[in-house]
Amino acid sequence: DTAVSQTPKYLVTQMGNDKSIKCEQNLGHDTMYWYKQDSKKFLKIMFSYNNKELIINETVPNRFSPKSPDKAHLNLHINSLELGDSAVYFCASSQDLGSGSPLHFGNGTRLTVT
Amino acid sequence: TQLLEQSPQFLSIQEGENLTVYCNSSSVFSSLQWYRQEPGEGPVLLVTVVTGGEVKKLKRLTFQFGDARKDSSLHITAAQPGDTGLYLCAGRGTYKYIFGTGTRLKVLA
């Protein structure tokens, strides 16, 4: 069984388009995250949600809008895509916001903006 | 801003050699984790260290958390090709994990 699944795996689109990435976790975790990994493999947090409530918005442009319909899902919608948005986006979950809770990652969505 | 610098950035070694990866910060973290990431996949947790000075062993991997909880190291004994991957440390900040700059390890058979 896949613990954290995100779709699509690959996304190729043109500048100015709007796209969404979906994420679901079946671990029963309370907390979910979106991370962005750039071409140098640096992972930077974008958002975290706990029980559907936004906890962290790490100075992400408001073209990025996360939505959590329930605590098992955290989707990411991106408006007016730019070249600099090209990256791999990872969804992750953890049991809760506690300091010992490890992250469980999905396999990433590689977004290419042309 | 909390930053975690890893060194070396790249490492290519022969099978059977030993290596150490370092993760350093000027900030104190309540806990620190190490992950390994393989191409096309998400990072997978290797270990969590919580107490300053703590040492944990996972088969041929030894993890240490600095006394001041600002740094950590990962030592691999007798590296194998299966150890190849991207190693990431992650420090626990307020409601988030801050990832290090990463170390890409390649072990040649």
Backbone of each chain as ProteinMPNN parsed JSONL, in Angstrom:
{"seq_chain_A": "DTAVSQTPKYLVTQMGNDKSIKCEQNLGHDTMYWYKQDSKKFLKIMFSYNNKELIINETVPNRFSPKSPDKAHLNLHINSLELGDSAVYFCASSQDLGSGSPLHFGNGTRLTVT", "coords_chain_A": {"N_chain_A": [[0.837, -1.199, 0.0], [0.545, 2.186, -0.862], [1.875, 4.821, 1.005], [2.1, 7.69, 1.047], [0.844, 9.32, -1.577], [1.196, 11.011, -4.644], [-0.023, 12.876, -7.398], [0.169, 14.426, -10.647], [2.996, 12.327, -11.667], [4.754, 13.452, -13.453], [4.769, 16.678, -14.926], [4.338, 18.76, -17.529], [4.247, 21.937, -18.813], [3.169, 25.135, -20.151], [4.372, 28.489, -19.719], [2.372, 30.697, -17.791], [0.156, 29.093, -17.616], [-2.274, 27.337, -15.504], [-1.997, 24.925, -12.954], [-2.552, 21.835, -11.109], [-1.52, 19.825, -8.328], [-2.012, 16.753, -6.767], [-2.305, 15.259, -3.51], [-2.315, 12.522, -1.301], [-2.566, 10.839, 1.812], [-2.446, 7.738, 3.505], [-1.883, 7.13, 6.093], [-3.024, 7.98, 8.365], [-2.109, 10.282, 9.515], [-1.797, 13.52, 11.122], [-0.604, 15.793, 10.113], [0.464, 17.526, 7.227], [2.598, 18.367, 4.437], [4.072, 20.542, 1.955], [6.941, 20.449, -0.001], [9.58, 21.946, -1.89], [11.934, 20.933, -4.24], [14.875, 21.98, -5.596], [17.001, 22.311, -8.571], [19.495, 21.82, -7.558], [19.06, 20.0, -5.661], [18.184, 20.961, -3.239], [15.97, 20.967, -0.565], [13.132, 22.714, 0.242], [10.834, 23.945, 2.569], [7.421, 24.647, 1.862], [4.663, 24.808, 2.616], [2.809, 23.908, 5.579], [0.28, 21.897, 7.004], [-2.008, 21.226, 9.63], [-4.341, 19.012, 10.696], [-6.113, 20.008, 8.696], [-5.725, 22.717, 8.912], [-3.903, 25.637, 8.065], [-0.568, 25.955, 8.957], [2.041, 26.766, 8.428], [3.255, 29.091, 6.108], [5.647, 29.475, 4.018], [6.742, 32.104, 3.042], [5.832, 31.916, 0.381], [4.983, 32.69, -2.995], [1.758, 34.138, -3.686], [0.617, 32.937, -5.855], [0.666, 30.301, -5.481], [-1.519, 28.058, -4.098], [-2.491, 26.166, -1.514], [-4.719, 23.48, -0.666], [-6.686, 21.84, 1.706], [-8.915, 19.506, 1.902], [-9.599, 17.529, 3.699], [-7.959, 15.833, 6.461], [-6.422, 13.916, 5.274], [-5.715, 14.684, 2.784], [-3.861, 16.947, 0.774], [-3.734, 19.329, -1.464], [-2.144, 21.096, -4.175], [-2.37, 24.062, -5.843], [-1.337, 25.9, -8.623], [-1.109, 29.033, -9.981], [-0.718, 30.924, -13.024], [1.855, 29.992, -14.089], [5.435, 30.154, -13.885], [8.766, 30.211, -15.336], [10.637, 29.796, -13.334], [9.319, 28.194, -11.574], [9.773, 25.626, -12.164], [10.654, 22.52, -10.929], [11.031, 19.834, -8.522], [8.272, 18.793, -6.744], [7.44, 17.865, -3.534], [5.188, 16.078, -1.57], [4.501, 15.501, 1.858], [3.975, 13.756, 4.969], [3.398, 13.746, 8.527], [3.073, 12.239, 11.774], [2.182, 14.062, 13.711], [2.568, 17.461, 14.891], [4.65, 17.2, 16.571], [8.046, 17.135, 17.778], [9.422, 14.778, 17.365], [8.306, 13.423, 15.277], [8.716, 11.693, 12.328], [9.123, 12.502, 8.827], [7.14, 11.38, 6.126], [7.509, 10.853, 2.825], [6.045, 11.498, -0.415], [6.578, 10.355, -3.83], [7.192, 12.487, -5.39], [6.551, 15.192, -7.721], [7.516, 16.064, -10.814], [7.799, 19.117, -12.116], [7.826, 20.873, -15.084], [8.253, 23.88, -16.607], [7.753, 25.508, -19.586]], "CA_chain_A": [[0.0, 0.0, 0.0], [1.296, 3.433, -0.919], [1.577, 5.605, 2.185], [1.86, 9.047, 0.577], [0.828, 9.265, -3.037], [0.927, 12.298, -5.271], [-0.217, 12.798, -8.848], [0.85, 13.415, -11.476], [4.431, 12.132, -11.451], [5.396, 14.436, -14.314], [3.855, 17.728, -15.387], [5.018, 19.678, -18.442], [3.251, 22.93, -19.175], [3.723, 26.396, -20.627], [4.264, 29.676, -18.855], [1.07, 31.339, -17.743], [-0.921, 28.134, -17.334], [-2.593, 26.971, -14.124], [-1.957, 23.465, -12.788], [-2.728, 21.334, -9.741], [-0.901, 18.562, -7.921], [-2.81, 16.182, -5.684], [-1.578, 14.428, -2.556], [-3.15, 11.794, -0.351], [-1.831, 9.922, 2.684], [-3.313, 6.757, 4.169], [-1.204, 6.755, 7.338], [-3.763, 8.508, 9.511], [-1.347, 11.393, 10.094], [-2.497, 14.793, 11.286], [0.131, 16.912, 9.525], [0.935, 17.346, 5.847], [3.519, 19.412, 4.0], [4.595, 20.625, 0.593], [8.327, 20.871, -0.123], [10.071, 22.152, -3.253], [13.345, 20.562, -4.391], [15.393, 22.632, -6.8], [17.925, 21.521, -9.403], [20.662, 21.459, -6.747], [18.56, 19.017, -4.693], [17.865, 21.581, -1.965], [14.57, 20.815, -0.197], [12.691, 23.87, 1.024], [9.423, 23.828, 2.914], [6.527, 25.662, 1.33], [3.479, 24.886, 3.475], [2.428, 22.761, 6.412], [-1.094, 21.899, 7.477], [-2.294, 20.298, 10.705], [-5.8, 18.831, 10.76], [-6.712, 20.867, 7.674], [-5.473, 24.139, 9.14], [-2.593, 26.119, 7.646], [0.337, 26.261, 10.06], [3.201, 27.484, 7.896], [3.348, 29.512, 4.713], [7.034, 29.936, 4.074], [6.946, 33.183, 2.059], [5.587, 31.402, -0.966], [4.125, 33.608, -3.753], [0.35, 33.751, -3.56], [0.196, 32.124, -7.003], [0.571, 28.937, -4.963], [-2.595, 27.982, -3.116], [-2.762, 24.812, -1.035], [-6.072, 23.241, -0.15], [-6.771, 20.578, 2.438], [-10.332, 19.21, 2.128], [-9.619, 16.736, 4.93], [-6.568, 15.724, 6.909], [-5.705, 12.932, 4.461], [-5.428, 15.263, 1.471], [-3.332, 18.309, 0.67], [-3.499, 19.599, -2.876], [-1.418, 22.341, -4.449], [-2.745, 24.685, -7.108], [-0.393, 26.953, -8.993], [-1.608, 29.919, -11.037], [0.218, 31.731, -13.825], [3.155, 29.352, -13.913], [6.631, 30.841, -14.372], [9.896, 29.313, -15.595], [11.294, 29.503, -12.062], [8.548, 27.214, -10.798], [10.237, 24.284, -12.529], [11.286, 21.878, -9.766], [10.288, 18.653, -8.072], [7.46, 19.137, -5.584], [7.196, 16.696, -2.692], [4.223, 16.081, -0.486], [4.955, 14.663, 2.971], [3.101, 13.788, 6.138], [3.967, 13.277, 9.788], [2.026, 11.884, 12.732], [1.658, 15.315, 14.273], [3.557, 18.536, 14.863], [5.668, 16.936, 17.57], [9.423, 17.221, 17.266], [9.984, 13.468, 17.033], [7.564, 12.768, 14.203], [9.444, 11.72, 11.061], [8.382, 12.803, 7.611], [6.939, 10.34, 5.112], [7.407, 11.584, 1.565], [5.616, 10.905, -1.671], [7.68, 10.203, -4.776], [7.479, 13.741, -6.072], [5.986, 15.588, -9.016], [8.498, 16.893, -11.528], [7.117, 20.157, -12.897], [8.66, 21.574, -16.056], [7.535, 24.999, -17.227], [8.489, 25.912, -20.802]], "C_chain_A": [[0.874, 1.251, 0.0], [0.893, 4.31, 0.246], [1.223, 7.048, 1.819], [1.941, 9.004, -0.943], [0.483, 10.631, -3.604], [0.845, 12.105, -6.773], [-0.343, 14.201, -9.422], [2.318, 13.277, -11.087], [5.229, 13.176, -12.251], [4.346, 15.428, -14.812], [4.67, 18.696, -16.245], [3.973, 20.651, -18.946], [3.933, 24.223, -19.596], [3.537, 27.502, -19.606], [2.871, 30.253, -18.929], [-0.083, 30.399, -17.453], [-1.133, 27.947, -15.84], [-2.604, 25.453, -14.026], [-2.144, 23.1, -11.327], [-1.985, 20.034, -9.54], [-1.698, 18.048, -6.722], [-1.95, 15.302, -4.787], [-2.542, 13.808, -1.57], [-2.261, 10.922, 0.517], [-2.827, 9.022, 3.418], [-2.714, 6.274, 5.486], [-1.96, 7.221, 8.58], [-3.046, 9.651, 10.21], [-2.172, 12.668, 10.151], [-1.887, 15.912, 10.45], [0.63, 16.574, 8.137], [1.705, 18.572, 5.402], [3.67, 19.4, 2.468], [6.018, 21.162, 0.672], [8.656, 21.043, -1.603], [11.547, 21.779, -3.275], [13.865, 21.128, -5.7], [16.417, 21.749, -7.519], [19.195, 21.128, -8.654], [20.28, 20.517, -5.609], [18.274, 19.622, -3.317], [16.362, 21.52, -1.729], [14.146, 21.969, 0.694], [11.204, 23.745, 1.311], [8.632, 24.979, 2.303], [5.369, 25.882, 2.307], [3.446, 23.695, 4.427], [1.008, 22.99, 6.915], [-1.223, 20.893, 8.605], [-3.809, 20.206, 10.865], [-6.538, 19.867, 9.914], [-6.436, 22.36, 7.868], [-4.052, 24.52, 8.743], [-1.763, 26.514, 8.859], [1.49, 27.136, 9.583], [2.979, 27.823, 6.433], [4.704, 30.193, 4.624], [7.329, 30.924, 2.952], [6.862, 32.687, 0.625], [4.699, 32.406, -1.703], [2.669, 33.171, -3.696], [-0.224, 33.151, -4.834], [0.04, 30.661, -6.596], [-0.521, 28.901, -3.896], [-2.832, 26.521, -2.733], [-4.208, 24.71, -0.567], [-6.101, 21.877, 0.511], [-8.234, 20.294, 2.747], [-10.573, 18.342, 3.361], [-8.176, 16.42, 5.288], [-5.765, 14.693, 6.139], [-5.274, 13.488, 3.114], [-4.871, 16.676, 1.597], [-2.934, 18.534, -0.784], [-2.815, 20.949, -3.045], [-1.822, 22.867, -5.817], [-1.796, 25.842, -7.392], [-0.964, 27.748, -10.159], [-0.458, 30.585, -11.783], [1.649, 31.225, -13.692], [4.285, 30.133, -14.575], [7.76, 29.828, -14.545], [10.549, 28.864, -14.29], [10.537, 28.53, -11.179], [8.969, 25.785, -11.125], [11.054, 23.688, -11.383], [10.578, 20.554, -9.537], [9.569, 19.035, -6.779], [7.126, 17.857, -4.827], [6.121, 16.998, -1.664], [4.771, 15.17, 0.607], [3.919, 14.736, 4.085], [3.893, 13.364, 7.366], [2.821, 13.054, 10.772], [1.346, 13.127, 13.299], [2.749, 16.363, 14.191], [4.677, 18.326, 15.881], [7.061, 16.825, 16.976], [9.989, 15.865, 16.881], [9.336, 12.794, 15.85], [8.329, 12.829, 12.888], [8.521, 12.053, 9.899], [8.304, 11.569, 6.719], [6.643, 11.065, 3.812], [6.721, 10.773, 0.48], [6.809, 10.837, -2.61], [7.898, 11.42, -5.668], [6.723, 13.93, -7.371], [7.007, 16.505, -9.68], [7.747, 17.843, -12.459], [8.134, 20.856, -13.798], [7.812, 22.639, -16.734], [8.364, 25.502, -18.405], [7.981, 27.251, -21.351]], "O_chain_A": [[1.826, 1.354, 0.773], [-0.297, 4.531, 0.469], [0.182, 7.564, 2.228], [2.985, 8.69, -1.514], [-0.408, 11.319, -3.106], [1.552, 11.278, -7.348], [-0.899, 15.084, -8.769], [2.816, 14.04, -10.259], [6.238, 13.704, -11.782], [3.199, 15.069, -15.08], [5.577, 19.366, -15.75], [2.928, 20.24, -19.45], [5.14, 24.382, -19.414], [2.656, 27.445, -18.749], [2.26, 30.295, -19.996], [-1.173, 30.839, -17.087], [-0.3, 28.337, -15.021], [-3.145, 24.77, -14.895], [-1.932, 23.915, -10.429], [-1.837, 19.238, -10.467], [-2.013, 18.794, -5.795], [-0.99, 14.679, -5.242], [-3.457, 14.46, -1.068], [-1.303, 10.327, 0.022], [-3.88, 9.461, 3.88], [-2.992, 5.165, 5.94], [-1.583, 6.896, 9.705], [-3.339, 9.958, 11.366], [-3.097, 12.88, 9.366], [-2.574, 16.876, 10.112], [1.151, 15.486, 7.894], [1.5, 19.673, 5.914], [3.429, 18.394, 1.801], [6.281, 22.18, 1.313], [8.083, 20.369, -2.459], [12.323, 22.244, -2.441], [13.365, 20.801, -6.776], [16.663, 20.607, -7.131], [19.896, 20.205, -9.067], [21.077, 20.266, -4.705], [18.136, 18.89, -2.336], [15.573, 21.957, -2.567], [14.716, 22.185, 1.763], [10.409, 23.473, 0.411], [9.097, 26.117, 2.235], [5.13, 27.0, 2.764], [3.976, 22.625, 4.131], [0.599, 24.114, 7.208], [-0.62, 19.821, 8.551], [-4.474, 21.205, 11.136], [-7.474, 20.516, 10.382], [-6.875, 23.178, 7.059], [-3.104, 23.799, 9.054], [-2.202, 27.311, 9.688], [1.866, 28.109, 10.236], [2.577, 26.981, 5.63], [4.89, 31.32, 5.084], [8.076, 30.615, 2.024], [7.703, 32.998, -0.218], [3.754, 32.929, -1.112], [2.376, 31.976, -3.66], [-1.423, 32.879, -4.9], [-0.629, 29.883, -7.276], [-0.453, 29.63, -2.906], [-3.32, 25.734, -3.545], [-4.826, 25.685, -0.14], [-5.612, 20.89, -0.039], [-8.754, 20.785, 3.749], [-11.631, 18.419, 3.986], [-7.266, 16.705, 4.51], [-4.552, 14.594, 6.323], [-4.541, 12.826, 2.379], [-5.334, 17.483, 2.403], [-1.933, 18.001, -1.264], [-2.895, 21.822, -2.181], [-1.636, 22.192, -6.829], [-1.495, 26.651, -6.515], [-1.267, 27.183, -11.21], [0.629, 30.779, -11.238], [2.538, 31.946, -13.239], [4.129, 30.693, -15.661], [7.723, 28.734, -13.981], [10.959, 27.712, -14.151], [11.052, 28.089, -10.152], [8.568, 24.844, -10.441], [12.028, 24.287, -10.927], [9.649, 20.196, -10.26], [10.185, 19.536, -5.839], [6.602, 16.898, -5.394], [6.143, 18.026, -0.987], [5.432, 14.174, 0.311], [3.099, 15.652, 4.136], [4.928, 12.706, 7.256], [1.737, 13.614, 10.615], [0.12, 13.225, 13.356], [3.746, 16.172, 13.496], [5.551, 19.18, 16.033], [7.226, 16.464, 15.811], [10.962, 15.81, 16.128], [9.757, 11.709, 15.448], [8.571, 13.923, 12.377], [7.302, 11.905, 9.986], [9.27, 10.82, 6.578], [5.659, 11.797, 3.703], [6.798, 9.545, 0.448], [7.921, 11.213, -2.238], [8.704, 11.377, -6.598], [6.314, 12.972, -8.027], [7.318, 17.581, -9.172], [7.146, 17.428, -13.449], [9.158, 21.36, -13.336], [6.791, 22.341, -17.353], [9.526, 25.874, -18.246], [8.487, 27.735, -22.363]]}, "seq_chain_B": "TQLLEQSPQFLSIQEGENLTVYCNSSSVFSSLQWYRQEPGEGPVLLVTVVTGGEVKKLKRLTFQFGDARKDSSLHITAAQPGDTGLYLCAGRGTYKYIFGTGTRLKVLA", "coords_chain_B": {"N_chain_B": [[17.587, 33.216, 10.149], [17.439, 29.72, 9.931], [19.985, 27.559, 9.018], [21.369, 24.656, 7.498], [24.36, 23.31, 6.823], [25.873, 20.974, 4.76], [28.663, 18.781, 4.419], [30.973, 16.588, 2.739], [29.855, 18.082, -0.39], [29.734, 16.474, -2.615], [30.664, 13.068, -3.043], [32.703, 10.499, -4.052], [33.517, 7.229, -3.859], [35.4, 4.138, -3.409], [34.088, 0.828, -3.193], [33.987, -0.586, 0.035], [35.456, 1.337, 1.358], [35.606, 3.762, 4.056], [33.549, 6.503, 5.211], [32.658, 9.863, 6.131], [30.01, 12.081, 6.685], [29.138, 15.429, 7.205], [27.041, 17.651, 9.076], [26.234, 20.836, 9.7], [25.362, 23.641, 11.748], [24.551, 26.947, 12.933], [22.512, 27.131, 14.581], [20.441, 25.851, 17.238], [18.886, 22.722, 17.45], [15.916, 20.903, 18.273], [15.683, 18.28, 17.604], [17.229, 16.023, 15.276], [17.274, 14.7, 12.041], [18.221, 12.125, 9.722], [18.043, 11.488, 6.304], [17.761, 9.4, 3.372], [17.837, 9.728, -0.09], [16.804, 8.392, -3.164], [17.153, 8.365, -6.771], [14.283, 9.702, -8.385], [12.593, 9.213, -6.306], [11.089, 9.923, -3.075], [12.663, 11.338, -0.1], [13.794, 9.056, 2.442], [13.442, 8.199, 5.792], [16.263, 7.653, 7.868], [17.259, 7.838, 10.513], [16.521, 9.274, 13.748], [17.827, 11.642, 15.935], [17.956, 12.893, 19.236], [18.968, 13.684, 21.724], [21.64, 15.69, 22.947], [24.925, 14.717, 22.116], [24.212, 12.16, 21.594], [24.553, 8.893, 20.191], [23.793, 6.83, 17.522], [23.406, 3.629, 16.027], [23.029, 2.024, 12.929], [23.23, -0.752, 11.513], [25.84, -0.614, 9.318], [25.997, 2.084, 9.533], [26.669, 4.96, 11.426], [25.433, 7.388, 13.523], [25.753, 10.624, 14.874], [24.871, 13.079, 17.249], [25.667, 16.379, 17.913], [27.045, 17.693, 21.002], [26.024, 20.191, 21.669], [23.788, 20.243, 20.195], [23.811, 21.34, 17.636], [25.006, 20.287, 15.474], [25.74, 17.401, 13.424], [26.819, 14.092, 12.528], [27.342, 11.591, 10.044], [28.531, 8.438, 9.731], [29.796, 6.015, 7.585], [30.686, 2.71, 7.43], [32.785, 0.587, 5.584], [31.675, 1.002, 2.881], [29.087, 0.252, 0.492], [27.91, -0.396, -2.874], [25.131, -0.184, -2.772], [24.741, 1.833, -0.963], [24.772, 4.155, -2.307], [23.468, 7.352, -3.016], [21.495, 10.308, -2.228], [22.162, 12.04, 0.648], [20.536, 13.515, 3.319], [20.407, 15.81, 5.945], [18.169, 16.893, 8.511], [16.905, 19.399, 10.452], [14.906, 20.006, 13.312], [12.766, 22.63, 13.335], [10.524, 25.255, 14.304], [7.562, 23.798, 14.107], [8.319, 22.712, 11.669], [10.547, 21.045, 9.374], [13.886, 21.665, 8.656], [15.914, 21.354, 5.968], [19.195, 20.104, 5.184], [21.916, 20.979, 2.945], [22.596, 18.789, 1.482], [24.32, 15.746, 0.547], [25.82, 14.116, -2.025], [26.385, 10.84, -2.574], [28.419, 8.443, -4.124], [29.111, 5.135, -4.56], [31.498, 3.094, -5.8], [31.712, -0.033, -7.429]], "CA_chain_B": [[17.231, 32.059, 9.322], [18.181, 28.531, 10.304], [20.594, 26.896, 7.867], [22.143, 23.455, 7.761], [25.344, 23.101, 5.767], [26.436, 19.632, 4.735], [29.917, 18.6, 3.695], [31.151, 17.269, 1.459], [28.671, 18.181, -1.252], [29.798, 15.287, -3.449], [31.647, 12.097, -2.578], [32.757, 9.294, -4.865], [34.498, 6.367, -3.214], [35.392, 2.741, -3.814], [33.455, -0.12, -2.281], [34.84, -1.001, 1.134], [36.016, 2.491, 2.068], [34.795, 4.419, 5.088], [33.326, 7.909, 4.928], [31.879, 10.634, 7.098], [29.292, 13.252, 6.18], [28.913, 16.365, 8.298], [25.872, 18.527, 8.992], [26.56, 21.878, 10.671], [24.504, 24.819, 11.822], [24.783, 27.838, 14.07], [21.273, 27.093, 15.365], [20.172, 24.661, 18.049], [17.689, 22.002, 17.037], [15.379, 19.994, 19.286], [16.009, 16.945, 17.122], [17.807, 16.043, 13.94], [17.026, 13.451, 11.338], [18.954, 11.862, 8.497], [17.265, 10.827, 5.27], [18.44, 9.063, 2.128], [16.944, 9.866, -1.246], [17.276, 7.78, -4.398], [16.573, 9.063, -7.937], [12.879, 9.453, -8.701], [11.834, 8.888, -5.11], [11.179, 10.876, -1.982], [13.601, 10.958, 0.966], [13.34, 8.04, 3.391], [14.102, 8.403, 7.082], [17.229, 6.675, 8.369], [17.374, 7.887, 11.975], [16.249, 10.519, 14.468], [18.598, 11.828, 17.173], [17.249, 13.883, 20.033], [19.754, 14.149, 22.869], [23.003, 16.122, 22.657], [25.911, 13.681, 22.36], [23.64, 10.835, 21.293], [25.106, 8.101, 19.085], [22.924, 5.715, 17.121], [23.98, 2.79, 14.975], [22.098, 1.313, 12.067], [24.116, -1.649, 10.753], [27.153, -0.014, 9.063], [25.869, 3.533, 9.628], [26.723, 5.495, 12.781], [24.967, 8.773, 13.547], [26.061, 11.305, 16.128], [24.315, 14.417, 17.432], [26.626, 17.144, 18.688], [26.674, 17.979, 22.391], [25.237, 21.429, 21.708], [22.633, 20.016, 19.293], [23.901, 22.217, 16.472], [25.649, 19.607, 14.367], [25.595, 15.949, 13.421], [27.637, 13.412, 11.532], [26.948, 10.252, 9.597], [29.721, 7.676, 9.342], [29.492, 4.728, 6.955], [31.818, 1.786, 7.439], [32.804, -0.391, 4.485], [30.583, 1.403, 1.996], [28.682, -0.659, -0.565], [27.196, 0.302, -3.954], [23.758, 0.073, -2.342], [24.699, 3.05, -0.14], [24.717, 5.293, -3.218], [22.254, 8.151, -2.924], [21.588, 11.662, -1.685], [21.956, 12.014, 2.088], [20.036, 14.803, 3.774], [20.079, 15.979, 7.354], [17.019, 17.789, 8.678], [16.761, 19.851, 11.827], [13.531, 20.358, 13.671], [12.5, 24.004, 13.731], [9.178, 25.426, 14.849], [6.523, 23.2, 13.26], [8.806, 22.368, 10.346], [11.88, 20.475, 9.258], [14.772, 22.433, 7.79], [16.821, 20.377, 5.381], [20.543, 20.489, 4.838], [22.223, 21.197, 1.53], [22.683, 17.49, 0.822], [25.581, 15.119, 0.144], [25.582, 13.066, -3.02], [27.378, 9.781, -2.414], [28.468, 7.374, -5.122], [30.025, 4.071, -4.168], [31.847, 2.341, -7.005], [32.011, -1.454, -7.183]], "C_chain_B": [[18.09, 30.861, 9.714], [18.686, 27.839, 9.048], [21.366, 25.681, 8.333], [23.074, 23.229, 6.579], [25.903, 21.687, 5.867], [27.755, 19.638, 3.969], [30.34, 17.135, 3.791], [29.839, 17.323, 0.673], [28.567, 16.94, -2.137], [30.884, 14.362, -2.906], [31.568, 10.858, -3.458], [33.872, 8.42, -4.311], [34.385, 4.946, -3.741], [34.676, 1.904, -2.742], [34.456, -0.541, -1.207], [35.467, 0.139, 1.918], [35.051, 3.012, 3.126], [34.609, 5.886, 4.717], [32.528, 8.559, 6.056], [31.283, 11.849, 6.415], [28.944, 14.129, 7.374], [27.726, 17.279, 8.001], [26.042, 19.579, 10.095], [25.627, 23.069, 10.586], [24.936, 25.701, 12.983], [23.571, 27.855, 14.997], [21.173, 25.8, 16.159], [18.872, 24.033, 17.566], [17.234, 21.046, 18.13], [15.603, 18.537, 18.881], [16.581, 17.077, 15.72], [17.596, 14.68, 13.314], [17.96, 13.354, 10.135], [18.039, 11.069, 7.561], [18.196, 10.433, 4.125], [17.413, 9.116, 1.001], [17.584, 9.22, -2.463], [16.552, 8.436, -5.57], [15.117, 8.688, -8.169], [12.014, 9.122, -7.503], [11.952, 10.002, -4.079], [12.198, 10.419, -0.949], [12.962, 9.953, 1.92], [14.141, 8.191, 4.669], [15.061, 7.268, 7.415], [17.213, 6.645, 9.899], [16.933, 9.249, 12.492], [17.136, 10.547, 15.711], [18.03, 13.026, 17.91], [18.137, 14.504, 21.115], [21.154, 14.565, 22.433], [24.007, 15.034, 23.019], [25.451, 12.279, 22.004], [24.335, 10.194, 20.092], [24.142, 6.962, 18.798], [23.582, 4.953, 15.998], [22.872, 2.055, 14.242], [22.953, 0.493, 11.113], [25.47, -0.962, 10.548], [27.128, 1.516, 9.169], [25.868, 3.945, 11.1], [26.392, 6.982, 12.724], [25.308, 9.376, 14.907], [25.438, 12.692, 16.117], [25.286, 15.179, 18.317], [26.116, 17.486, 20.081], [25.759, 19.191, 22.498], [24.007, 21.371, 20.811], [22.616, 21.005, 18.129], [24.48, 21.49, 15.258], [25.482, 18.103, 14.517], [26.534, 15.365, 12.378], [27.06, 12.04, 11.244], [28.213, 9.557, 9.113], [29.282, 6.352, 8.756], [30.767, 3.912, 6.921], [31.681, 0.813, 6.275], [31.648, -0.152, 3.51], [30.346, 0.384, 0.882], [27.939, 0.115, -1.656], [25.747, 0.644, -3.598], [23.607, 1.294, -1.454], [24.616, 4.308, -1.006], [23.391, 6.028, -3.093], [22.546, 9.547, -2.415], [21.244, 11.595, -0.198], [21.611, 13.426, 2.564], [19.869, 14.788, 5.281], [18.923, 16.972, 7.437], [16.884, 18.124, 10.153], [15.34, 20.285, 12.104], [13.472, 21.812, 14.126], [11.1, 24.085, 14.318], [8.161, 24.939, 13.829], [7.012, 22.856, 11.852], [10.173, 21.719, 10.453], [12.672, 21.309, 8.265], [15.833, 21.472, 7.287], [18.187, 20.978, 5.092], [20.734, 20.564, 3.33], [22.471, 19.911, 0.766], [24.102, 17.045, 0.507], [25.258, 13.998, -0.817], [26.739, 12.08, -2.937], [27.266, 8.784, -3.552], [29.52, 6.372, -4.683], [30.249, 3.181, -5.382], [32.233, 0.913, -6.648], [33.427, -1.805, -7.615]], "O_chain_B": [[19.312, 30.968, 9.817], [17.917, 27.564, 8.127], [21.943, 25.672, 9.42], [22.619, 22.983, 5.462], [26.35, 21.26, 6.932], [27.938, 20.388, 3.011], [30.096, 16.495, 4.814], [28.851, 16.686, 1.038], [27.478, 16.42, -2.38], [31.896, 14.82, -2.377], [30.51, 10.244, -3.597], [35.035, 8.823, -4.295], [33.422, 4.589, -4.419], [34.672, 2.242, -1.558], [35.62, -0.815, -1.5], [35.958, -0.069, 3.027], [33.852, 2.738, 3.094], [35.424, 6.45, 3.986], [31.827, 7.894, 6.818], [31.958, 12.555, 5.665], [28.514, 13.639, 8.418], [27.448, 17.627, 6.853], [26.0, 19.252, 11.281], [25.168, 23.454, 9.51], [25.611, 25.243, 13.905], [23.583, 28.495, 16.048], [21.756, 24.782, 15.786], [17.888, 24.725, 17.309], [18.055, 20.451, 18.828], [15.702, 17.662, 19.741], [16.434, 18.11, 15.065], [17.722, 13.646, 13.97], [18.425, 14.363, 9.605], [17.363, 10.123, 7.967], [19.255, 11.027, 3.925], [16.291, 8.624, 1.123], [18.753, 9.461, -2.765], [15.469, 8.997, -5.399], [14.757, 7.511, -8.153], [10.838, 8.79, -7.653], [12.792, 10.895, -4.19], [12.563, 9.243, -0.918], [11.758, 9.991, 2.173], [15.367, 8.296, 4.638], [14.733, 6.09, 7.27], [17.159, 5.577, 10.508], [16.966, 10.246, 11.769], [17.184, 9.57, 16.459], [17.669, 14.037, 17.306], [18.059, 15.703, 21.381], [21.786, 13.872, 21.637], [23.948, 14.483, 24.119], [26.219, 11.322, 22.103], [24.66, 10.864, 19.111], [23.729, 6.23, 19.697], [24.23, 5.533, 15.127], [21.925, 1.542, 14.838], [23.35, 0.966, 10.049], [26.188, -0.747, 11.524], [28.142, 2.167, 8.918], [25.16, 3.358, 11.918], [27.002, 7.736, 11.965], [25.17, 8.729, 15.945], [25.472, 13.393, 15.106], [25.69, 14.677, 19.366], [24.909, 17.558, 20.313], [24.837, 19.216, 23.313], [23.273, 22.351, 20.691], [21.556, 21.452, 17.692], [24.449, 22.013, 14.144], [25.133, 17.6, 15.585], [26.983, 16.058, 11.465], [26.392, 11.425, 12.076], [28.883, 10.033, 8.197], [28.482, 5.638, 9.361], [31.801, 4.373, 6.439], [30.6, 0.283, 6.015], [30.767, -0.996, 3.344], [31.278, -0.257, 0.395], [27.392, 1.183, -1.38], [25.207, 1.645, -4.068], [22.492, 1.752, -1.208], [24.411, 5.405, -0.487], [22.326, 5.412, -3.067], [23.7, 9.918, -2.199], [20.159, 11.145, 0.171], [22.304, 14.394, 2.249], [19.265, 13.871, 5.837], [18.728, 17.789, 6.538], [16.765, 17.235, 10.996], [14.663, 20.855, 11.248], [14.042, 22.183, 15.152], [10.557, 23.08, 14.778], [7.928, 25.59, 12.811], [6.201, 22.722, 10.936], [10.859, 21.824, 11.47], [12.194, 21.62, 7.175], [16.558, 20.857, 8.069], [18.327, 22.166, 4.802], [19.832, 20.252, 2.553], [22.549, 19.925, -0.462], [24.977, 17.868, 0.235], [24.531, 13.06, -0.489], [27.896, 12.419, -3.187], [26.174, 8.337, -3.903], [30.678, 6.726, -4.462], [29.312, 2.591, -5.919], [32.978, 0.673, -5.697], [33.847, -2.954, -7.481]]}, "name": "protein", "num_of_chains": 2, "seq": "DTAVSQTPKYLVTQMGNDKSIKCEQNLGHDTMYWYKQDSKKFLKIMFSYNNKELIINETVPNRFSPKSPDKAHLNLHINSLELGDSAVYFCASSQDLGSGSPLHFGNGTRLTVTTQLLEQSPQFLSIQEGENLTVYCNSSSVFSSLQWYRQEPGEGPVLLVTVVTGGEVKKLKRLTFQFGDARKDSSLHITAAQPGDTGLYLCAGRGTYKYIFGTGTRLKVLA"}
